[in-house]
């Protein structure tokens, strides 16, 4: 498990974190209580019986569980929770004391050298602080193995885990990496089972010491080890911090509420007001009923994206998305506002206030945190259909694929570059969508906005979904030459990502007799090259562009898909070499205005010709992969030079924002005479701005009224 470097808390920072949980007087009252397992003369006594009766050989941490459960519950009962919930400390299932070689921690027999035993990482902690009866944890938990609700006596569940509690022995000498990784596993389980959770405390105890981990999407905060026999008040305060605070102060998301078995998301919606007017907006309280948990990030660090399908107050289906963006990145909602009403792009319906990760850490740092702040926000989006793997026919796939690329072009032409095209970020449209489209591009988490004069973003192998990254993006991880101007990430890289999505679908799915899909296992050799390290993936993808026969589309797909594949390969391979030659040129979006019009029209023209092949009334266009790209590029350059010579000094609107009118850009060109030609000298089908497949003859509609869902 990869984690960013810990931030070790200073003693002063730990004191800040613990100060609010109880006053000094309250803690002393507990410690001086005659019934308390603490006295000034004897110190803590809750482990005395276990430690006094310990055999010479070490038997592991399991023997500490029962006295710790009793002690923790005693503390919770004395202080009581600050809300209406019930807090209980329980043991996990007994098999959690297993180690990797099969020995049980309570095994009898010859003395075990625990320093030589490689301890396995566990799925459950030794103890668990359970939260019941509140608003932000479910009141009932479904049994994973049978219908009905789970009895907590059969073991804890992460759905209602307020804090995992790890127990070990000082004699075992686990190193800090092992302990941190083990605690991170528990925290990750909480994030996965409690979608939208903001942070997780994990106390770690031995028979002598305690330390506290606090995991959020920026990494781990780690307290120093504290000898709780010498500092008894710290032990009481850490128990209260990790187990007794109100639900939200334990890390539960205040916007996510449970009512019986139903989950709701309640936000103060700021609507779709532009940022310059947002201060004057009065938020409206919105309540969404969750019908499906669709997606969540699997790691701790990073964006922590969660997506739910929901119903609004009127019963209309929409999508709620929650994520933590890094400070410095353009908020996704700002990009979506720029793209409103454009075809092929996800449409925003509303958004919440933003929340800083730093602001909820509970203390003022003495030194800067090692990782940048992150900002959380809920977005409300239109609901769309399935990813492209959910096609209903080969034609249905092509139509969704085409309109998604058209959406990408619409984004580019108002200054937004997506940078994360993947199979999960292209969805089929639905009937009733605000802007009708067979396919849409979603998820602009990594998107960026450029003015016409801005330099494009440097290629970064960490940006995007690895399986679908272009070979330029993959190559960026292999060599970093500071003396050479970097290759820049532009729309061509995203078009190549669309191509790898095309290969993923057509190589990884068989078309059945009814036109739908039958998945091929992802372990298939045909798909294995997608999921390799950067060096191998770069080499294999480059080789397959050079030898497209090594990209075998499943034979159940129509022959036109092989033709389309070969045309896209020729295009992408040519512009891979063009970008290599231009690696020293500092490109701007404005300098690519004319070329991008030609390139999108050509690429979309390939797909339109494939779509047209399904219309038996019109013969297919003769195909040749031997396109004269040299002449094509020369004509584009001439058109670019002419446009630049006639352009005014600035082409930006007076308000400083890119135009979203029907005119695609301030510099436009008639691209139809300049499209590449086949060996038979017939022009490829030009792309119409209106998105029609052809203007003549008009073909009958292939799909039914609801078939684009």
C-alpha positions in Angstrom: 0.0 0.0 0.0 1.5 3.3 -1.1 1.2 6.2 1.4 2.7 9.6 1.4 5.2 10.5 4.1 3.8 10.8 7.6 3.6 14.1 9.3 4.8 13.4 12.9 3.0 15.7 15.3 5.0 17.7 17.8 4.1 17.4 21.5 2.5 20.9 21.3 0.4 19.9 18.3 -0.8 16.8 20.1 -1.7 18.8 23.1 -3.8 21.1 20.9 -5.6 18.1 19.4 -6.3 16.5 22.8 -7.2 19.7 24.7 -10.8 20.0 23.5 -12.0 16.5 24.4 -12.1 17.0 28.1 -11.1 19.6 30.7 -8.2 18.9 33.1 -10.7 18.8 36.0 -12.8 16.1 34.2 -9.8 13.9 33.5 -8.6 14.2 37.1 -12.0 13.4 38.4 -12.0 10.1 36.5 -8.4 9.3 37.5 -9.1 10.0 41.2 -12.4 8.0 41.2 -12.0 5.1 43.7 -13.5 2.8 41.0 -11.0 3.9 38.4 -8.3 1.4 37.3 -5.7 4.0 38.2 -4.1 5.1 41.4 -1.1 7.3 42.0 0.6 4.6 43.9 0.1 1.7 41.5 -0.6 3.5 38.2 -2.8 1.7 35.7 -4.0 -1.6 37.0 -6.3 -2.8 34.2 -3.5 -5.0 32.7 -1.9 -6.1 36.0 -3.5 -9.5 36.1 -2.5 -10.3 32.5 1.0 -9.1 32.9 1.6 -10.7 36.3 0.4 -14.1 35.0 2.4 -13.9 31.8 4.5 -16.9 31.0 8.1 -16.5 30.2 7.5 -16.9 26.5 5.5 -14.1 24.8 2.0 -15.1 23.7 1.1 -12.1 21.5 -1.4 -9.3 21.8 -4.6 -11.3 22.0 -4.4 -11.6 25.8 -4.6 -7.8 26.1 -7.9 -7.6 24.3 -10.4 -8.4 27.1 -8.9 -6.0 29.7 -8.6 -3.2 27.1 -12.2 -3.7 26.1 -13.3 -3.4 29.7 -11.1 -0.4 30.3 -12.1 1.5 27.2 -15.8 0.9 27.9 -15.4 2.1 31.5 -13.9 5.4 30.2 -16.7 5.8 27.7 -19.4 5.1 30.3 -17.9 7.6 32.7 -17.7 10.5 30.2 -20.6 9.6 28.0 -20.8 10.6 24.4 -21.7 14.2 23.4 -24.5 13.1 21.2 -27.4 10.6 21.2 -25.3 7.7 19.9 -24.2 4.6 21.8 -20.5 3.9 21.8 -19.2 0.4 22.4 -15.7 -1.1 22.2 -15.8 -4.7 21.0 -13.3 -7.4 20.0 -13.0 -8.6 16.4 -13.3 -12.2 15.4 -10.8 -14.5 17.2 -9.0 -15.5 14.0 -7.4 -12.0 13.8 -4.6 -13.2 16.0 -3.2 -15.4 13.3 0.2 -14.8 11.9 1.6 -15.6 8.5 3.1 -19.1 9.3 -0.2 -20.3 10.8 0.9 -20.1 14.5 -1.7 -18.7 16.9 -0.6 -16.0 19.3 -1.8 -18.2 22.2 -0.2 -21.4 21.0 1.5 -23.4 23.7 4.7 -25.4 23.2 8.3 -24.3 22.7 9.2 -20.7 23.0 8.6 -18.7 19.8 11.1 -16.2 18.6 8.6 -13.5 17.5 11.4 -11.3 16.1 11.9 -14.0 13.4 8.2 -14.4 12.5 7.0 -12.3 9.6 3.7 -11.0 10.9 0.9 -11.0 8.3 -1.2 -7.8 7.7 -4.7 -8.3 9.1 -8.1 -7.3 7.7 -9.6 -6.4 11.1 -8.1 -4.6 14.1 -7.9 -6.1 17.5 -10.6 -3.8 18.8 -13.3 -1.6 17.2 -15.1 1.4 18.5 -18.7 1.0 17.2 -21.1 3.9 16.7 -24.9 3.1 16.9 -28.0 5.2 17.0 -26.7 8.3 15.2 -27.5 10.1 12.0 -24.2 9.7 10.1 -23.7 6.0 10.5 -26.2 3.4 9.4 -28.6 2.2 12.1 -28.8 -1.3 10.6 -26.1 -3.2 8.8 -26.8 -5.8 6.1 -25.2 -9.2 6.6 -22.7 -9.9 3.9 -23.4 -13.7 3.9 -27.2 -13.9 4.2 -30.3 -11.8 4.1 -31.2 -9.7 7.1 -29.2 -7.7 9.5 -25.8 -8.6 11.1 -25.6 -9.4 14.8 -22.5 -7.6 16.2 -21.8 -10.7 18.3 -20.6 -12.4 15.1 -18.0 -9.7 14.6 -17.7 -6.0 13.9 -18.5 -4.3 10.6 -16.7 -1.4 9.1 -20.0 0.3 8.2 -20.4 1.4 11.9 -16.8 1.5 12.9 -16.1 4.9 14.5 -12.4 4.1 15.0 -10.3 0.9 14.5 -8.0 0.2 17.5 -4.8 -1.7 16.9 -3.1 -3.6 19.8 0.4 -5.0 19.7 3.2 -5.9 22.2 6.4 -4.1 22.8 8.1 -7.4 22.8 7.1 -8.1 19.2 9.2 -5.2 17.9 7.1 -4.5 14.8 8.8 -1.7 12.9 7.1 1.6 12.2 6.5 0.8 8.5 4.6 -2.4 9.4 2.6 -0.7 12.1 1.7 2.3 9.9 0.8 0.0 7.0 -1.4 -2.1 9.3 -3.2 0.9 10.6 -3.6 2.3 7.1 -5.3 -0.9 6.0 -8.0 -0.4 8.7 -8.4 3.2 7.8 -8.8 2.4 4.1 -11.5 -0.2 5.0 -13.4 2.6 6.8 -13.1 4.9 3.8 -14.4 2.1 1.5 -17.3 1.0 3.6 -18.3 4.6 4.6 -18.4 6.5 1.3 -17.7 10.2 1.8 -15.9 9.8 5.2 -13.5 12.6 5.7 -10.9 11.2 8.1 -10.3 8.2 10.4 -8.5 8.0 13.8 -6.6 4.7 14.6 -5.2 4.4 18.1 -2.3 2.0 18.5 -1.6 0.5 21.9 0.9 -1.8 23.6 1.0 -2.8 27.3 3.1 0.3 27.9 2.6 2.9 25.2 0.1 4.6 22.9 0.3 6.5 19.7 -2.4 7.9 17.5 -2.8 7.9 13.7 -5.1 10.2 11.8 -5.6 9.4 8.2 -7.2 11.7 5.6 -6.9 12.2 1.9 -3.6 14.1 2.4 -1.9 11.3 4.2 -1.2 10.3 7.8 -0.7 12.4 10.9 1.2 10.4 13.6 1.6 11.3 17.2 4.7 10.5 19.2 4.7 7.4 21.3 3.5 8.3 24.8 4.2 6.2 27.9 0.7 6.2 29.4 1.9 4.9 32.7 3.9 8.1 33.1 1.2 10.2 31.4 -2.2 8.7 32.4 -4.2 11.8 31.3 -3.0 11.3 27.7 -4.4 7.8 27.5 -7.8 9.0 28.7 -7.8 11.9 26.2 -6.8 9.7 23.3 -9.6 7.3 24.0 -12.1 10.1 24.1 -10.7 11.7 20.9 -10.9 8.5 18.9 -14.0 6.9 20.4 -16.3 9.4 22.2 -16.5 12.6 20.0 -19.6 13.4 18.0 -19.9 11.6 14.7 -18.7 14.4 12.5 -15.7 15.0 14.8 -14.8 11.4 14.3 -14.7 11.9 10.6 -18.2 11.2 9.4 -19.4 13.4 6.6 -22.0 15.9 7.9 -23.8 15.9 4.5 -24.5 12.1 4.5 -27.4 11.1 6.7 -29.0 7.8 7.5 -32.7 7.3 8.2 -33.3 3.6 8.9 -32.0 1.7 5.8 -32.1 4.8 3.6 -29.2 7.1 2.9 -29.6 10.8 2.0 -27.2 13.5 0.9 -28.1 17.0 2.2 -26.2 20.0 0.8 -26.6 23.7 0.7 -26.7 24.1 -3.1 -25.1 27.2 -4.6 -26.6 26.3 -8.0 -24.7 27.2 -11.2 -23.9 30.8 -10.6 -20.6 31.9 -12.1 -17.8 32.3 -9.6 -17.7 36.1 -10.0 -21.3 36.3 -8.7 -21.2 33.5 -6.1 -20.8 35.8 -3.1 -24.3 37.1 -3.7 -25.9 33.7 -3.9 -28.0 32.4 -1.1 -27.6 28.6 -0.9 -30.7 26.4 -1.1 -30.9 23.3 1.1 -31.3 20.2 -1.1 -32.0 16.7 -0.1 -31.1 13.7 -2.3 -32.1 10.1 -1.7 -29.3 7.7 -2.6 -30.4 4.8 -4.9 -27.0 3.5 -5.9 -23.4 3.8 -4.8 -21.7 3.9 -8.1 -18.0 4.5 -7.7 -15.3 5.4 -5.1 -11.6 5.8 -5.1 -9.8 2.8 -3.7 -6.9 4.6 -2.1 -6.5 6.8 1.0 -4.5 9.6 -0.5 -5.7 11.7 -3.4 -9.1 12.9 -4.6 -11.1 10.3 -2.7 -13.9 10.5 -5.4 -17.3 9.1 -4.5 -20.2 9.0 -6.9 -23.9 8.2 -6.1 -27.0 7.9 -8.2 -29.7 9.8 -6.4 -33.3 11.1 -6.7 -34.0 14.8 -6.0 -37.0 16.1 -4.1 -39.1 15.8 -7.3 -38.0 12.2 -7.9 -35.8 13.1 -10.8 -32.6 11.0 -11.2 -29.3 12.8 -11.1 -25.7 12.2 -9.9 -24.0 13.5 -6.8 -20.2 13.5 -6.9 -17.9 14.2 -4.0 -14.1 14.7 -4.2 -11.1 16.4 -2.7 -9.2 18.4 -5.2 -5.6 19.6 -4.6 -5.2 23.3 -4.0 -4.0 24.9 -7.2 -6.1 22.8 -9.5 -9.1 24.4 -11.2 -12.3 23.3 -9.5 -14.2 20.9 -11.6 -17.4 22.9 -11.1 -15.7 26.0 -12.7 -14.8 23.9 -15.8 -18.3 22.5 -16.0 -19.8 26.0 -15.9 -17.6 27.0 -18.9 -18.9 23.9 -20.7 -22.6 24.3 -19.9 -25.0 23.5 -22.8 -22.2 22.0 -25.0 -23.0 18.7 -26.7 -21.2 15.6 -25.5 -20.2 17.1 -22.1 -21.6 16.3 -18.6 -23.9 19.0 -17.4 -23.7 20.5 -13.9 -26.9 21.2 -12.0 -25.5 22.5 -8.7 -22.7 22.4 -6.2 -22.0 22.8 -2.5 -19.8 25.0 -0.5 -16.1 23.9 -0.4 -14.3 22.5 2.7 -10.6 22.7 3.4 -8.8 19.5 4.6 -6.5 21.6 6.7 -9.4 23.4 8.4 -10.8 20.2 9.9 -7.5 18.8 11.2 -8.1 20.3 14.6 -4.9 22.1 15.4 -2.7 24.9 14.2 0.5 23.4 12.8 3.9 24.6 14.1 5.5 23.7 10.8 3.9 23.3 7.3 2.3 20.1 6.3 4.3 18.1 3.8 1.4 17.7 1.4 -0.8 20.5 -0.1 -4.2 21.2 1.2 -7.2 19.6 -0.5 -10.7 21.1 -1.0 -13.8 19.0 -0.8 -17.0 19.8 -2.7 -20.3 18.1 -3.7 -21.4 18.4 -7.4 -24.9 17.7 -8.7 -24.8 16.4 -12.3 -27.2 15.1 -14.9 -27.6 11.4 -14.9 -26.3 9.4 -17.9 -26.2 5.8 -19.1 -23.6 3.1 -18.8 -19.9 3.2 -19.9 -19.3 2.3 -23.5 -18.9 -1.4 -22.5 -22.6 -1.4 -22.0 -23.3 -1.0 -25.8 -26.5 -2.5 -27.2 -25.1 -3.0 -30.7 -21.9 -2.1 -32.5 -23.7 0.8 -34.1 -24.7 2.0 -30.6 -21.1 1.9 -29.5 -19.9 3.9 -32.5 -22.6 6.6 -32.0 -21.6 7.0 -28.3 -17.9 7.0 -29.2 -18.4 9.6 -31.9 -20.5 12.0 -29.7 -18.1 11.8 -26.8 -15.2 12.8 -29.1 -17.3 15.6 -30.4 -17.9 16.6 -26.8 -14.1 16.6 -26.3 -13.7 18.9 -29.3 -16.3 21.3 -27.8 -14.3 21.3 -24.6 -11.0 22.0 -26.3 -12.5 24.9 -28.4 -13.6 26.8 -25.2 -10.2 26.2 -23.6 -10.6 23.0 -21.5 -8.4 20.0 -21.9 -9.7 16.8 -20.2 -6.4 14.8 -19.8 -8.1 11.7 -18.3 -10.0 9.9 -21.1 -10.8 6.4 -20.0 -13.5 3.7 -20.3 -15.2 4.9 -17.1 -15.2 8.6 -18.2 -17.2 8.1 -21.4 -20.9 7.3 -20.9 -23.9 6.8 -23.2 -26.4 9.6 -23.1 -30.0 9.2 -21.9 -33.3 10.4 -23.3 -34.3 13.6 -21.6 -30.8 14.9 -21.1 -30.5 18.7 -21.3 -28.3 18.5 -24.4 -29.2 15.4 -26.4 -26.1 13.3 -27.2 -25.4 9.6 -27.8 -22.3 9.8 -25.7 -20.8 12.2 -23.1 -17.4 12.8 -21.5 -17.5 13.1 -17.7 -15.1 13.5 -14.8 -13.1 16.7 -15.3 -11.1 16.2 -12.0 -7.8 16.5 -14.0 -9.1 19.0 -16.6 -7.3 22.3 -17.1 -8.4 25.6 -18.6 -6.1 27.5 -21.0 -6.5 31.0 -22.5 -5.4 31.2 -26.1 -2.0 32.5 -25.2 -1.3 30.1 -22.3 1.3 27.4 -22.9 -0.1 23.9 -22.8 0.5 21.7 -19.8 3.7 19.7 -19.6 3.0 16.0 -20.1 2.9 14.2 -16.8 2.7 10.4 -16.5 0.8 10.8 -13.2 -2.1 12.6 -15.0 -4.8 10.3 -16.3 -5.8 6.7 -16.1 -2.7 4.5 -16.8 -4.4 1.9 -19.0 -5.4 4.5 -21.6 -2.5 7.0 -21.5 -1.0 8.0 -24.8 2.5 6.9 -25.6 3.7 10.5 -25.1 2.3 10.6 -21.6 3.9 7.2 -20.8 7.2 8.4 -22.3 7.3 11.4 -20.0 8.1 9.1 -17.1 11.1 7.5 -18.8 13.3 10.5 -19.4 13.5 13.9 -17.8 16.0 16.1 -19.8 16.1 19.6 -18.2 17.9 21.0 -21.2 15.1 20.1 -23.6 11.7 21.8 -23.8 9.1 19.3 -22.6 6.6 17.6 -24.8 3.2 19.2 -24.1 -0.1 17.5 -23.3 -2.7 18.5 -26.0 -5.8 17.2 -27.6 -3.8 14.6 -29.7 -2.9 12.8 -26.5 -6.5 12.7 -25.5 -7.5 11.5 -29.0 -5.0 8.6 -28.6 -6.6 7.8 -25.2 -10.0 7.6 -27.1 -8.3 5.1 -29.4 -7.1 2.9 -26.6 -10.7 2.9 -25.2 -11.8 1.8 -28.7 -9.3 -1.1 -28.5 -10.3 -2.0 -24.9 -13.9 -2.4 -26.0 -13.5 -4.1 -29.3 -10.6 -6.4 -28.3 -12.1 -7.2 -24.9 -15.7 -7.9 -25.8 -17.4 -10.3 -28.1 -20.5 -9.2 -29.9 -23.3 -11.7 -29.3 -26.1 -12.7 -31.7 -28.4 -10.0 -30.3 -25.7 -7.3 -30.6 -24.8 -7.0 -27.0 -21.5 -7.8 -25.3 -19.9 -10.9 -23.9 -16.8 -9.8 -22.0 -13.4 -11.4 -22.6 -11.4 -11.9 -19.3 -9.1 -9.0 -18.7 -6.3 -11.5 -18.1 -6.5 -12.3 -21.8 -3.1 -11.9 -23.6 -4.8 -9.4 -26.0 -5.4 -7.0 -23.2 -2.4 -7.6 -21.0 -0.3 -4.8 -22.6 -2.7 -2.2 -21.2 -1.7 -2.8 -17.6 2.1 -2.7 -17.6 4.7 -0.5 -16.1 5.4 2.8 -18.0 8.4 1.5 -19.9 6.7 -1.7 -21.1 3.4 -0.1 -21.8 5.1 2.6 -23.9 7.0 0.0 -25.9 4.0 -2.2 -26.5 1.7 0.5 -27.4 4.2 2.1 -29.8 4.9 -1.3 -31.4 1.2 -1.9 -31.9 0.7 1.4 -33.6 3.5 0.4 -35.9 2.0 -3.0 -36.4 -1.8 -2.6 -36.0 -2.4 -6.3 -36.8 -1.2 -6.8 -33.2 -4.3 -5.0 -32.1 -6.8 -7.9 -32.9 -10.4 -6.8 -32.8 -12.6 -9.7 -31.9 -13.9 -11.4 -35.1 -17.5 -10.9 -34.0 -17.3 -7.2 -34.7 -18.2 -6.0 -38.2 -15.4 -5.6 -40.7 -15.8 -1.8 -40.7 -14.2 -1.7 -37.2 -10.9 -3.0 -38.5 -11.0 -0.4 -41.2 -11.7 2.3 -38.6 -8.9 1.0 -36.4 -6.4 1.2 -39.2 -7.4 4.7 -40.2 -7.1 5.9 -36.6 -3.7 4.2 -36.2 -2.3 5.9 -39.3 -3.5 9.3 -38.0 -2.1 8.8 -34.4 1.2 7.4 -35.5 1.8 10.3 -37.9 1.0 12.9 -35.2 3.1 11.0 -32.7 6.1 11.7 -34.9 5.0 15.3 -35.6 4.9 15.9 -31.8 8.3 14.3 -31.4 9.7 16.8 -33.9 8.0 19.7 -32.2 9.2 18.9 -28.7 11.2 22.1 -28.5 8.4 24.3 -29.6 6.4 26.1 -26.8 2.9 25.5 -28.2 -0.2 27.5 -27.1 -3.8 26.7 -27.5 -4.1 29.6 -30.0 -1.4 28.2 -32.2 -3.3 25.0 -32.5 -6.7 26.5 -33.3 -6.6 25.8 -37.1 -4.8 22.4 -36.8 -7.2 21.2 -34.2 -10.2 22.0 -36.4 -8.7 19.8 -39.2 -7.6 17.0 -36.9 -11.0 16.7 -35.1 -12.9 16.8 -38.4 -10.7 14.1 -39.9 -10.8 11.9 -36.8 -14.6 12.3 -36.4 -14.9 11.7 -40.2 -13.4 8.3 -39.8 -16.0 7.4 -37.3 -18.8 8.9 -39.3 -17.8 6.8 -42.3 -17.9 3.7 -40.1 -21.4 4.7 -38.8 -22.5 5.3 -42.4 -21.5 1.7 -43.3 -24.5 0.5 -41.3 -26.9 2.3 -43.7 -27.4 -0.2 -46.6 -28.8 2.6 -48.8 -25.4 4.3 -49.2 -22.3 2.4 -50.3 -19.2 2.6 -48.1 -16.4 5.0 -49.0 -13.3 3.2 -50.5 -10.7 3.0 -47.8 -6.9 3.3 -47.9 -4.6 3.8 -45.0 -2.0 5.5 -47.3 -3.1 9.1 -46.6 -0.9 11.9 -47.8 -0.3 13.5 -44.5 2.6 15.5 -45.8 0.3 17.4 -48.2 -2.4 17.6 -45.5 0.0 19.2 -43.0 1.3 21.6 -45.6 -2.2 22.8 -46.4 -3.0 23.2 -42.6 0.1 25.2 -42.1 -0.8 27.5 -45.0 -4.3 28.0 -43.6 -2.8 28.7 -40.2 -0.4 31.3 -41.5 -3.3 33.0 -43.5 -5.5 33.1 -40.4 -2.7 34.5 -38.2 -1.9 37.2 -40.7 -5.5 38.4 -40.8 -6.3 38.0 -37.1 -6.6 41.1 -34.8 -4.0 41.5 -32.1 -6.2 39.8 -29.5 -9.0 37.3 -30.2 -10.3 37.1 -26.7 -13.7 38.5 -25.8 -13.7 41.6 -23.7 -14.9 39.7 -20.6 -11.7 37.6 -20.7 -13.7 34.4 -21.1 -13.6 32.1 -24.1 -16.6 32.3 -26.3 -19.2 29.5 -26.2 -21.3 30.8 -29.1 -22.1 28.8 -32.2 -18.9 30.1 -33.8 -16.4 27.5 -32.5 -13.4 29.9 -32.2 -12.5 33.4 -33.1 -10.3 32.0 -35.8 -12.1 29.5 -38.0 -11.4 27.9 -41.3 -13.2 26.1 -44.0 -11.6 22.7 -43.6 -13.6 20.7 -46.2 -11.2 21.3 -49.1 -8.2 20.4 -47.1 -9.1 17.0 -45.7 -6.7 14.1 -46.4 -7.5 12.1 -49.5 -7.5 8.4 -50.1 -5.5 6.7 -52.8 -8.6 7.0 -55.0 -8.6 10.8 -54.5 -12.0 10.8 -52.8 -12.1 13.2 -49.8 -12.9 11.7 -46.4 -16.3 12.7 -45.0 -16.1 16.2 -43.5 -17.6 16.6 -40.0 -20.7 18.8 -39.7 -20.9 21.3 -36.8 -24.4 20.1 -36.2 -23.3 16.6 -35.6 -25.3 15.0 -38.5 -24.0 11.8 -39.9 -24.4 13.0 -43.5 -26.4 15.9 -45.0 -27.5 13.8 -48.0 -29.1 11.5 -48.6 -30.8 11.7 -45.2 -30.6 8.2 -43.6 -33.4 6.8 -41.5 -32.9 6.8 -37.7 -31.3 3.5 -36.6 -32.0 3.6 -32.9 -35.3 3.7 -31.2 -36.3 6.7 -29.1 -34.8 5.3 -25.9 -32.0 3.3 -27.4 -29.2 5.7 -26.6 -29.5 5.1 -22.8 
